[in-house]
Amino acid sequence: MSDVVKDTTRFAAPAMKSLLACTTVFCLMCSPAHAQVGEFGRNKPTSATGNWHYVQTPHFDIYFYEGMDAIARIATTIAEEAYSQISASFDYRLRNRVPIVLYRSQGQFSQTHITPSLIGEGVGGFTEFLKNRVAVPFTGSYPQFRHVLHHELVHAVVHDMLYGRDILTGVQQSDIPLWFIEGLAEYESSPWTSESDMWMRDAVINDYLQLDGYFAYKGGQSIMYYIAEVYGPDKVAQILNRLRSFSRFGPTVQAVLGVELEDFGKRWEKDLKKVYWPEIVDRDEPEDIGQSLTDHTKDNSYFNRNPSFSPFGDKIAYLTGRDYYTSIYVMSAIDGKVLWKVVTGETSGSFEEMHWQRAGIAWSPDAQRIAFAAKATSGDKLYIVDARNGRRLDTFDFGFDGMFSPDWSPDGSTIVFVGVRDGKSDIYTLRLSDRSIDRLTDDYFDETDPKWSPDGRRILFASDRAPDVSDVSAQLLYQTSDVYVMDVETRAMRRLTAEPSDDLSPVWGPEGNHIAFVSDRNGIFNLYVAALDSSEGSIDSATRPLTNILTGAFAPSWNRRGDKIAFSGFNKGGWDVFVIRNPLDSLREEPLRPAYFLREGKISYSSRHRHLATSTQSATSPDSTAGFSIGPRTSPFSSPALDILAFTRADSARGGFVPKPYRSQLQVDNVSGQANYSTLGGVGGQLYVTASDLMGFHQLQFNTSLYRDLRDSDYGVFYQYLRRRTDYAAYFQQQRTWYPFQSVDYYGGIVESGLVESREISTGVYASRPTSQFRRFEAGIDYVNAKQSVLYDYLSYGTGIAASQEASIEALLTRVAFVHDNALWNMFGPVVGQRWRMTVFAAPPRANTAPFGVVTADVRRYWRVSKNTSFALRGSGGRSFATHAQNAPLFYVGGLPYWINYDYENVQSSQLVNDAFSQFVFPLRGTNYYELRGRSFAILNAEYRFPLIYFLATGPLNFVLSNVGGVVFLDVGRTWEDPTQPSDPNIARHTQGPLGGYGYGMRINLGVLVLRMDVAWRTDLRETMGSARYYWSFGYDF
């Protein structure tokens, strides 16, 4: 299955990605009749409401936001150059043009409506299935931009090659594994890098390699190299081309490679062990060289990154996932004891994303304040907070597309940071006294991690600039990073390192005569220390390795006394903070032994074929990547000096690079359905149609379930307009629903039973105004015409009940709601965070003959107890009211949503047929539908959620069984003001509670839905009543 949304997020280095679902779900506006109380979900607030434009190249239509001309110009060259390489590799020519949508920042990208999925900070780009659109943001680095765009274009070409225009159907019917699709895209778009090698080495040595999640990318890339080096580079393309006609993946691999897929996987695993296991002898684990202050394997934090010593050296501020969000904590620099939390990220509109991939935490010189950059709803901002309690002291918003890595000057007057604007990532300084900013660099190179010198006169930073490389040449797209120092007053720069590796995250020593930085010059990210002198050249000859780590070391922080360096070390699939004592006494004199892929010039131990870099530059040039990276994509374009800003690849036959305004045009995305015919039933079937414009601003959905004729069918049309900050929607639908009923006399004899058929036609308009990703206001108006009829299967004679009952109700309804949702989910439901919804729903008196009002509140809170367990608590209540009490809708409390083996309590047909606006309230296990009724209700649900089967797999190339979860629960409900209590003493009466159930259950995620099985014992909180009951249902936990 191909990728839809890549997530470089959270659990990986900057290139990490994860697959999000691409299933388009048709969802009409919730009918006011018999609706379940409460709808939640996060938002995509649109902050950029300007104009979009597009240009055309020979094969692509490139869409971009106003002010992005430079990025779009460069993208034309990247796209066409990437396509020429992909086309040559696959021996294939595109049959259809591919749309590419560019976003000026990660923040704007997160608001895209091309996909309904939420886009996290680490999502580098995606290629969707409906229109084969490629969506990519610019985040400041052109080499990364090139890699991601090239990666996504591989997907677009493969979609076109294998599936043509019907991509969604092709993907649904395909058995091509994700590791092949993603591994192929990585193989084609990027050489084998130190980051790829780090992930594979750690997984093999620590025995957690599985080809899911991020390892679908890096593991898949490793497999592509293994195929190319062991079986031949042409075999990768042969597999892909054979899949065009022989679509089954396993037989295709066997036909091309001559080995069964399972046996192939075993050979690959064995080869990996031969490559990586010997590395244990020559290198250190992170805890061998430094004191471990965090342990992600014990506190389930997964990552602890970007440590920052306080000015007095006794504390360390750091980014961590220990509370399952990206938050800033402070711990003791002595023993790692957590002292306090400063800021909780990703739960409010101020800190929607914490920029953990380009983070920086800066202490003020007096240790009283902390500065950091974060994405807010309206864009990136720089925050200053109280270091002790996180109280916000100041906020700076300069309209940058991105803000990263702040650092406080020694005198406390100025903050340096990286700002991204109009396609340029540059260094700025902020003078706190007058809130003015000063731009220190102005070019298309990517600057990162600026740091003030101890004397406040110089700034140390990393950059992909080079003295002989133009910032608008094609070489820009393939640059690696070096360390520079700048004189703040004169702006003069000195290049300190000039290796063909990536030199990153530089920090000053306490006296300003040493620096430490991260480099992968031996193929592994290690810490290096260099002595500074007064010369103008590089300091590579004075550079010594501080670590010889097995996995990777990142983000160093050197304390003021100079006796400790803290860093974030990668090990066992996560990051932790380590401290090295007396670093200047621990420097190594000899160069580090290169990693296997650099030392041997290959990835695979069994290699018989080599990938050799073919660069136009000499391999000895300090600005060349030749001889360092291995793979088919190691060199820049054939003309590395080409000015990619002035000379674009826009198609002159289509107007050249003259941006045209984007105009919305609806196109059908998906048509699916089925039809049937029977002699007695006539024509039946289902039809589902979706349409949207290319940017997703206009979305139209139509669905019908046809039975005999339109009168007996369900159908609906739903339209959304998502271009502005306020989202608008309109709908029209007809819906038929059947509600079972049964009433018995005092002795248990059946008086009546059957179904109430409700045929409802409704239309309405809605508006949703997000205040952030987590909160929104909703308002809407509905017109409802409901006709209800009783269909008896039994009616006792002599009851006085009419043999036929019908009712018709017409109403104009209004509703408003305030919604909050910052919950994080696993595969069964929310596990941490909170959700609440306050709703007012009414039939206003001037527009209705039977006016009424309904107020409901639903509050849910989730706590993570351990890595795989959580506790959920929900409280909900509501009340309906009307001038004439009989007009107030009822709440029916009991049962479960999507209950398969459902049962229901006694309810009279006369009640249901005249009750079009009642609401069901779930879950209340231990009870039936209609069990509790009233004009007011309260319900409490508590669940402890835990894994039953945590992990089951037979090998990295085989299917991995999803977790099977378990729950222990207690549900209690109560109603008041029940007007349905029968006045006839011969009719059985029913309770209003409190009533509920307790028990346990099992959850099985089936991929498209969750199957739930609950065993409940009924209770009134005083005693257990009866034996256990079994509930089977579909759906996520509350």
N, C-alpha and C positions, 0 to 999 in steps of 0.2 A: 504494500500500500504506500502510495507516495506521500510526501509531506504536505501538510497544510499550513501549519504555523510552526516555525522553528523557535525554540526557546533556548537562548544561550544562558538562560537565567539560573541564577541562584545556586545551582548545585554544580557549577563548572567554571572553568576559566572563561575568558571573554567570548570564546567561540561556541559555548555550549548551547544546545538546542533541544527541545522536546516537542513531541507531536501533540497537537491539540486536535479535537474532533472537527470534522468538516460536515457533519450531518446537518442538513437544513431541516428544521422542524417547523411544520405549519402550525401556527397557534393563533386562533382567532381571539379577539378580546373576550375576556371571561364574561359569560352570560350572567346577568344579574339574577336570574332565577336559579335557585338551588346551587349557588356558587360556594366553593369552599372558602372559608375565612382565610384571608392573608395570601399575598403574593410578594415575593422578594426578588433579589437579584441586584447585581451591580450595574453601574451606568458607564456610558461612554460620552462624557460631556464634551461637546464640540466648542473649542475656544478659537479655532482659526476659521473665520467665516468670510475670508477674502476670495479672490478669484483664482481659478485653476486654468492652466493652459496646456497645450501639447505640441510636440513636434514629431516628425516622422522620419525614420531612417529606412533603409531598404527593407528591413524585416520587422521593425518594432514601431509601435506608437508609444511615445514616452510622455507621460502626464506629470505635471509638477505644479507646485503652488507658487504664487507670486513671490518674486524675490529670489527664486532658485535658478536663475538662468545659468550661472556658472556651474552649478552641480549638474544641471541637465545637459549642458554642453559636454562636460566630461563623460557623462553617462552614455551619450551617443557613441563615443569611441569605445568605451568599455564593453557595451552591449554587442556591437558589431564585431569587435575583435574576439570576444568570448564566443560568439556564434561561429565565427570562422574556424576556431579551434575545435569546438564541439562538433560541428558539421564534418570536419575532417576526421575526427576520432570515430564517429559513428557511421560515416559514409551516408549521411542523410541530409536532405534539404527540407526546410520547413514548408508545410503545405498551407499553413494559416499564419497570419500576422499575430504577434504576441504583444499584448498591452503591458507596459511597465509603468507602475505608479510610484513616484518618488515622494518622500516626505522629508521636510526640512529638519526634523528632529525626532528623537525617540518619543517625546511627548506628543507631537502631532500624529506620529505613527500609531500610538496607543489608542487614538480616537478614530481610527479607520472604521468605515462601515462596509468595507469589502468582505469582511468576515464578521459573524456575530460573536466570535470568541474574544475574550478579554486578552489584550496584548500586554504581557509583562515586560519589565525593563530589559530582560535578557533576550527577547525575541529579536533576532537579527534580520528577519525577513520571512516571507512565505510565498508560496505559489498555490493558488486555490484551484478547485476542480471545475467550477461552473463556467468561467470565461477564460480559464488558463491565464489569469492575471498574475503578474509578478509584483509584489509590493516590498519596497526596501526603504528604510530611513537612512539619512546621513547623520552620523554621530560624531564626526570630527576627523576621522582617519580615512584617507583615500585608499590606502592598501586594504583596509578592512572592507570598505565600500566596494572595491573591485572584487574581493573574494566572495562576499555575500551575493552580489549581483550575478557573478559568474555561476555560483552554486545554484541559485534559483533558476537561471536560464537553462541549466542542465535539466532541471525538472520540467520546465516548459517544453523543451525540445523532446524529452522522453514522452511527455503526455501527448504531444502532437504525433510522435512517431508510433506509439503503441495504440492510442485510442482515438485519434482524430479529434473531432469536435465533441463527441459524446464521452467526455473524460470521466464524469461521475459514474456512469454505468460501467465503463471499462475498469475503473478502480474497484468498484464493488464486486465485480466478477473475477478479478485477478487474484492470484495467490502469490504474487511477487512479494517477498518479505521486505519490511522496512529497511533492514540493514543493507540490502542490495541497492535500493533506491537512494538512500542517503549516503551510503559508502561510495556509490558511483559519482554522486554530485561532489563529494569532498575530493575524491580521486582526480576528477577532471578540473576542479577549480583551485586546488591548493597542493603544493608539494607536501611531503611528509615533514612535519615540524617537530620542534622540541615539545610543544604542547600536546600534540598527538601522541608522541612517544611516552610522555609522562603518564597520561591516562592509561595507556595499554600496559606499561611497565608496572604501575601500581596495582592494576587489576589482576595481572597474571601472578605477581609475587604474593599478593594478599588473597588470591583465590576468590574473587568475587565477580569475575567476568561473565556477563550475560549480554546478549545482543538486543537489549531493550533500552529505552530511555536514551541517554546521551551516547551509550555505546552502540546504538544503531548507526551513529555517525562515525565515531572514531574506530569502533570495532569493524564497521562496514568498510571504512577506508583501508584498514589493515588487511582485510580480506581481498580487496581489489588489488593491493600491492602484491599480496601473496599469489594471486592468480597470475598477475602480469609477470612476476619474477620467476615463478616456478613453472608455469605452463606456457607463458609467452604473452607479451603485451596485447597481441591481437585477439586473445581469447576473451577479454572483457567485452569488446565490441561484438564479438561473435555471439556471446550469450544474449546480449541485448537484441541483436538483429534476429536471432532465432526465435526470441519471444514474440516477435511480430506475427509469426505464422504458427508457432507451436507454443501456446500460451502457458502451459504448465511449467512451473519453475523447476521442480526437482528433476523431471526427465530432461529438461533443457540443459541443466548443469551436467548431468551424466553424459548426455550426447556430446557436449562440447569438450568437457574435461576428461571424460572416460572414467569417472569415478562417481559413486553414489554420493548424494548430498551428505548423508550422515557420516560416511567414511571421510569425505572431504573435510568436514568440521573437525574430526579427530586429528587429522594430519595437521591442520592449521593450528590447533591448540598445542600439539606437540612441538611444532616449529616455534611457537611463541615462547614456550618454556626453555627451549635451547638458546633462544636469544637473550631472554631476560634473567633467568635464574643465576647465571654466572655473575651478574652485576652485583649481587648481594655481597660477594667477597670483597669487592673493591670500593664500596661506598657505604655511607653512614645513614642510618635512620635519623629522622629529625631529633628524637629524644636522646640519641647518642652524643649529640654536639651541644644541646641546649636544654634548659629546664622547661618542661611542658607546663604551661599555666592554664591551659584548657584541654578538655578531652571530649571531642564531639561524639565519640563512641559511647560515652557514659551519660552526657546530658542531652543527647539527641539534637544538638545544635546544628549539626552538619557543617556549618562554616563559622569560623572565628577569624576575622580578617582585619587588615589595615590597623594594626596596633599603633598607638601614639602615646609616647611618654608624656606625663605631666611635666611642667617646668622644674619641679623639685625631684622628679624621678621616682617618686614613691607610688605612683598610680599609673595605670594604662587605660586609656579609652580605646574601645574597639567596636567594630561592627560584628554582630552575631545573630544567628538564627535560633538562639536557645529558647525564645518564646514563640518560635515558628513564624515570626515576622522578622524583617530586617530592622534591628534596633541598635541603639548605641548604649553600651554598658561601660561602667568603670570598675576595674578590678585592682587588687593589690599587685604591685610590681614585684613583690617579694615571694608570695606563695600562690598567686592567682585567685585568691578568694574574691568572689563577686561582692562589691561594695554597694553599688546601687545602679539602677537603670536611669539613664538620662532622657532618652527619647524612644518612644515606641513608633516605629515606622509602619507604613502601609496600612494604617487603620483610619486615617483622616485625610481630608482634602489638602492639608498643609504638607503632609509627608506621604504622598501617594507612592513615590519610589525614592529609595535612599541612595541611588547611584553606587551600588556596591562594587560595580566593575571599574569605576573611575572615582572611587571615593577618596576623601581626605578629611581627617578630623584634626582640627587645629585648636590647641589650648591658647588662651591669652597668657601673656607673660606672668600675670599674677595668679594664674591657675583658677580664676573665678568664673571664667566663661569658656565656652566651646563654640567654634564656628564650623559649619558644614553646609554643603549644598544638597538640595533635594528637589525632586519634581513635585510641584503643586498642581492643582487643577488648572490654573491659568498659565502655567509654564514653570521653568526652573527659577529657583530663588536661592539666595544665600541667607542662612539663618545664624543668628547669634543667640545662644541660650545660656541660662544659668547652669554651670557645670555640675551643681549639686542636685537640683530638682527639675531641670529641663524647662523651666519657665522661659518663654520666649521673650527676649529682651529687644531684639531688632530684626527686621526683615528687609532685604535689599532685592529689588526686582528691576533689572535694567533691560528687560525685553530680549535677553539672549535666547537663542535656540537651545543652548545647553550651558550649564555652569558646573564646574568640577574642581576638586582638589584644592581647597583653600589652605593657605598657610599664613600665620600671624607673624608680623615683623617683631624683632626683639624689643623695640620700644613701644609696641602696642598701638601704634598710630595707623598702621596700614595692613591690609590683607591682600595677598597676591592670590590669584585664581586663574583658571583656564575658562575662557568664554568662547562659545561657538556661535557664529553669526554669519549668515550669507555665505555658507560654504567654507568658512575659515575658522580654524581652531587656534586661538592666539592667547597670549599671556596678558593679563590686565592687573592693575593694582587699584585697590579701593582705599581712598583716604577717608577714615571714619569721621573726622571732624566736620567735613563739609559734604560727605556722601558723594564725592566726585570720583570718577574712574579715569585711569590713564592706560592707553594701549601701548604695550611694549614691543609686540611683534605684529606684523601685518602681512601674511602670506598664506599659501595653501598647504604648508607643512603642518603636521600635527604636533602640538606641544602638550606635554603631560607632566604632572607631578612637580610643579615649581616649589622650591624651598628657599627661604631666606637664609643667608649666611649669618653666623653669630654676630658679626659686626653690622648687619643690616645694609651693607653696601652692594652685595651681589645676590644673584638668584641662580640657583642650580635647577636644571630641568632636563627632561629627556625630550628628544625631538627626532623625527625622521628626515630632517633636513640634511644636506651634505653640501660642502663648498662648491663642488663642480656640477651640481644638479639643480636645474631650474624647477621652481615650484609649479610650473605649468607644463613640464615635459612628461612624456609617457613614463619615464623612470620613476616619477612620483608615486605611481600606482604599485610599485614593487619595493619601496624603500623599507629598510630596517631602521631601528631606533638607536641613537647614540646619546651620550651625556654631554651637555653644554653648560657653560656658566656665562652669565651676563652681568656686566657692570650696569647697575640701575641708572646711574647718572648719565653715562655716555652711550648706553645701549650696545656697547661693543661686546661681541660674543667670542668665546673660545671653545673650540671643539675638544673635549677631553678624551673621548674614546672614538676609535675609528675601526672597529672590528666588523666583519660581515654578519655578526650576530645581532640579537636584540639586547641592548643595554637599557635598563628601565629603572624607575623608582629610585633616583639618587637621593641621598641624605648627607648632611654635613656631619663631620666629627665636631666635638665640642669646641675646639680651638680654631676651627676653620681651615686646618692644614691637612685634613684627611676627608675623604668622602667614601661612602659605602653605596653600592648599587647592586641590582640584580642583572645577571647576564646568563645567556644560554650558550656561551661561546664553546662549551664542550658538549653541547646537545642536551644539557640538563640545566634548569634554572637554579643557579647557585648565587650566593652572596660573595661579592668581591670588595676589597678595600684598596684604595690607592692614595698615595701621598701627593699632595698638590705642591707644585713649585711655581716659580714666577715666569717660566718660559711660556711660549705661545703655542707649542705643539701639543700632541696628545700625551696622555699619561699612561698609555697601555704598558709601557715598559716598567712603570712603577706600580702596576696593578698586581695584587696577589689574591688568590682565592681564600676566602674565609671558611667556606663549607665545601664538602664533597658529598652532597646529599644524594640519596637514592631516588627521590621523587621530585621535589621542587620546593624552593624557598622564594618568598615574595614579600613585598611591602615592608622593607626594614624601617626601624625607628631607632635612632641613637640617642641615648639619654645625655643630659647636659654634663654630667661628670665624666662621661666617656667610658665608663666601665661596663656598660651593658648595651647590647643591640637586641631589640625585639624584632621578630619577623613572623610572618604567617607561613607555616609549612604545610604542604599537601602530603597526606599519607592516609592510607586505608579509606580512600574515597571521600575524604573531607579535609577541612582546613582547621588548624589549631595554631595558637600563639605560643611561641617558644622564645626563650631569652638566652643569649650567649653572653657569658661573663668574660671580661677582659679581652675583648675582641682583638686588640692589637698584639696581644701575646699569642694568639691562636692562628696567625696567618701562615699559609703554606707557601713554601718556596718553589715547589715544582708545579708545573701546569697540571691540570686535572686530566685524567685519562678520558678521551672522547667517548661518548655513547656509541653503542654498537652501530647505529645507522650512519654516523659520521665516520667512525673508524673503518668500517667495512664497505661503505658506499652502497649499502643495500638495506632492505628492511627485513628480509626473510633469511633464515639460516640456510634453507635449502635452495636458495636462489640459483637459477641457471641463466637468467636474463637480467640485464641491468637497465635501470633508468638513469641516463646520464643527462646532466644539465647542458643545454646548448645556449650559451649566452653570447651576446655580441661583445661583452666586456671580458677582460682578462680575469681569471679566477683569483688572481692575486690583488686585484684592485680593492681598496677598502670599501668601495661603494657597490661592490658586486655581490650577488647571492650565489654565484656559480660555485660549485664545489661544496657548498654548505647545505643547501636544501637538495632533497632527492625526490624526483618525480617528474611527471610530464609538464608541469606548469611552474618552472623555476626561473624563467627569464622574461624580461619585458618584451614589448612589441619589437618588431623588426626595425623600427626607427625609434629608439629610446629618446632621442632629442626632439621628437615631434611635439609641437605646441598643441596640447589637447584642449586648450581653452579657445584658441583662435581657429583651429582647423577641426571642425566637427565632422561627424559621419552622418549628419542630417541629409536626407535624400533631396538633391536639387530638383528632381522631377516633381517633388511634393512641396516645393517652396523653400527648401533649405531650412536653416535655423531661423525661422520667423515664427515665434510662438503664436498659435491660434487659440482663441478662447474656447474653453470646454463648454459644451452644451449637452445637457442631459437628454438621453434617448433610451427609452425602455427597450430591453431585449429579453426574450424568453431565456431563462436559465435552465429550467428543468420541467419536463412534462413526463409524468408517470401515472400509471393506473392499470386497471384491469376491468374487463366487462364479462358479463355472463347472462344467460337466458334460461328460463325454465317455463314449462307450459303453464303452471299454476301461478308462479311468481312474476312472470314477465321479464322485462329487461332490468338488469341490476349491474352494479359495478362501482368503482371508485376512480376519481380523477384528481390529480394534484398538479397544479401549475404555479411556477414562480417566475417572476420577471423583475428586473432591476436595471438601473443605468450602470455605467461602468464604475463610477465612484461609490455606488451604493447609497446615494442620497435619496433616491426614490425606490421603494420596494413594494411590490404588489404580489399578493398571494391569493390563489383561488383553490378551494377544495370542495369536493362534493362526494357524497355517498348516495348513489342513486338506487332507488327501489321503486319500480313500476312507473312512477311519474314524479314530477317536481313536487307535488303536494305531499308525497310520502317520503321525500328525500331530505337529507341534510346537505346544506351547501352554505358557502360563505365567501366573501371577498374582504380582504384586509389590505389597507394601504398605509404606508408610513413615509413621512417626510422627515429626513434626518440631517438636513443641511445646516440648520441653525442651532443655537445653544438650547433652545426649547424644541423637543421632538413632538411631532404631531402625528396623529393616526386617525383613521376613519374606517368603519367596517359596516357591513351589511350581512346578515346571516338568517337562515332558517335552521332550527334545530328541533329534532324530535327526541324526547326523553320519556322513558317509562319508569314509573315508581311502583314497586310492589306494595300491596296493603293486605291487611288481614285483621279482623276484629273477632273476638271471642266473647261468649257470655261468661257469667260468673262461674259457671261450672266447667268451663273449658271448651264448650261447644262452639264451632265456627259459625259466626253470624254472616260474614261476607268475606270474600277474598278475590283478588284479581290484580289488575294493573291500572294505574292512572296514566293516560297518555297525555303528555304535554307537547303541544305544537306551538313553537314560539318564533315569531319574526321580530327581529330587533335590528336597530341601526344606531350608530352613535359616533361621536367624535371625542378624542382624548388629547390631552397635552401633558407632557412630562418635562419638568424643568430640573435637571440635575444641578445640585450645588457642588458636588464632587463626584468622584467615582463611587462613593459609598452612600450618598444621600440624594434624595430627590423629592420634589413635590409633584403630585399627580392631581389632575382634575378632568372630569369628563361629564358628558351628557348622553343619556341613552333614551331612545324611544322603544317601548316594548309593547307588542301585541301578542298575548298568550291565550291560547284556547286549550282547554283541558277537558278530557272525556274519561269516563270510567268504563273499563272493560272488565266485566265480571267473569270469573270462572266458577264462582259459587255465590249464591245469594239465598239465604234462608227465607222461606215464605213466612209471612206474618210479622215481619220486622218493621214494616212501615217504610222501609227504604225504597226509593224509587228504583225501578229496574234500569233506568238510564239517567245519568247525571252529566251535565256539561256546564262549563263556566267559561266566560270570556273576560279577560282583564286587559285594560289598556292603560299605560302609564308613561309619564315623562319623568325620568330619574336623573338625579345629579349625584356626583360623588367627588370627594376630595380625600387625599391621603398624604401622609408624610412617612417616608420609608428610609430605613437605615440598614446597611448590610456590609459588614467587613469580614464575614466568616470565610475561613479556609476549609476546603473540602478534601476528603479522600474519596475512594471509589464508592462509598456507601452513603455519604452525606457530610454535613458540616462537622468539623472536629475542633475548631478553635475560633474564637471571636464572638461576635454578637449580631443579632438581627432583630429589628422591631419594626412594626407597622401600625400606624394609627389611622383609622378610616372613619369617615362620616359619609353615610349613604342615605339619600332621602328622596321622597316623592313630594315636591313642594306643594303647598296648599293651593296656590293660584293656578297651577297647571294640572291638578289631579283632583278627582272627586273623592278619593280615599287617601288623603295624605298620610305620610308616616315618616319616621326617621330611624336610623340605625347607627349606633356608635360601637366600634370594636377596637380592641387593642390586643396585640400579639407580640410578646417579648420572648426572645430565645437567647440563651447564653451557652457557650461551649468552652470547656477547659480541657487542655491536653494533660493527661495524668502521667503518661510516659510516651515513649516514642510511638507506640502503636495502640495506645488506649486513650480514651477520652470520656468525659462526663458531660452530658447534655441536660439542660433544664429549660423547660418552657412553661410560661404562664400566659393564659389568654382569657379574655373576658369580653362581654358585650351586652348591650341592652337595646331593645327596640321600643319605640314609643309612638303614640298617635293620640289625637284628640278623642277619637272613638277607639277604644282598646282593641276591638275586634279587627281593626285595620293594621295593627302592629304585626310585622312578620315574626315568625317563630325561629328559634334555633333548635335544630335536631342534633343532639350530642350522642355519639356512639359509633362503634365500628371503626373501620379503617378505610382510607382512600384506596381505590383500585383493589378492592377485596374480592378475591376469586370465589371462595366457598362461603359467600355472604349469607347472613341470616338477618331477620328483621323482627322487631317487636310489633305488637298489635297497634294498628293505627286505622282510623276510619276513613273510608273513601271520601266522605263529605269534608274531612279536614284537608286532605291533599288537593282535592279538586278546586278548592277556593283559596289556595295558598301558593301563589306563584312566586313569592319573593322570600321564601324561607331560606335559611342557610344551614348547610351541614358543617359540623365541627368534628374534626378528627385529630389524632387517634384517641380512642378510648377502648383499649383492649379489655376483654372480659365482658363486653357488652355487645348488643346488636344495634343495627340501624334503628332509629326512632326511639332508642331506649330512654333517653332523657329529653324533655321538651320544655320550652318556656320562652318567655320574652326577655329573660336575662340568663346568662350562663357564666360559668367560670370553669376552667380546666387547668390541670397541672400534670405535666409529663416529665419524668426523670428517667434517664437511660445511662447505663455504663456500657461503653462500647469497646470491644476488644477483638483481636484476631483469633480465629479458630484454626485455619490453615494459613500460615503466613507466607510460605513459598514452596512451590513444587515445580521442578524442571528436570528434564533428562539430559540437557546439554545446551550449549550456547546457540546452536543453530536450530533447536527444536522449540516447540511451543512452551511458553511459560504460563502456568496456570495462575490466574489472578487470585488474590487473597479471598478467603471465605471468612466472613466476620461473624461475630456473636454479640448479643446484647443481653443485659439484664435490665428490667424495666419496672416502673410503677406508673400507672395512669389513674387519675382521680378526676371526676367531673361532677358538676352540680348545676341545676337549673332552678329558676324561680318563675312564678306567674305562669303556670301552665293552664291555658284555657281549654285544653283538649281532654281534661279529666272528665270521664263520662258521668253525667248526672243520673243516668239510669242505673239503679243498684244491681240490675242483672248483667251489666257489662263490667268486665274486670278492670280495675283501676291499676295505675302504674306509678312508679316512684319518680321523684325528682332528685334523688341522690342524697348525700354523696354516694357515688358508685364508681367502680372502676375495676382494675385488675392488676396483677403483678405476675411476673414470670420471666421467661428467657426466650431468646430467638436466635435465628441464624440468617445471614445475608449472603447471597451469591450474586456476584456481578456477572451478568451474561453478556457484557459488551455493550448492548444497546439499552439495557434496562437492568434493574436489580430485582431479583426474586427474594421475597421476604417470607419467612416462616416463623410464627410466634406461637408459643405455648403460654396460655394465660389462665390464672385462677381468679375467678370473680370474687370481689370483696366490697363490703360497705365500710371498711376501715375498722369494723368491730369483729368481724368474723369472715372466714372464707366460706363461700357458698358454692357447693357443687364440685364437680370434678374438673380436670383440666380441659380447656378448649383449644383447638388448633386453628390458627388463622394463616391463610395463604394469601399473599397480596403482591402487587408490583409497586415499585417506586422507591425513591430515596428516603432515608430517615429524615425526621423533621429537623 
